Amino acid sequence: MAASETMIDLNEKALRLLREDADKIEKLIAIQMENLTTRKCPLYEEVLDTQMYGFSRAVDFAVRTGLLVEGAGKLLISQLERNLAILYEALEKKEE
């Protein structure tokens, strides 16, 4: 296997793993959205924030090592941030 093929395989694997991590965070967000009828849970929000921070660090590492192009990393993070913002807006409206 040529070095370029190995790098492509590593890039694809890094993107796949990051997408799997993003999907897990999306599921946490979806669960919280489904449970808006319950009161706001600071612990749950802390878990989401921690997951988002860890995910952003993993994306940064992948970009810095050349396993992921910067644009793809920013897209992954921005999609999650948008969904998290929607969740927080919904929680704020529920409290009003």
PyMOL commands that set and color helices and strands:
alter all, ss='L'
color gray80, all
select helices_A, chain A and resi 3-34+42-64+70-95
alter helices_A, ss='H'
color red, helices_A
deselect
rebuild
show_as cartoon
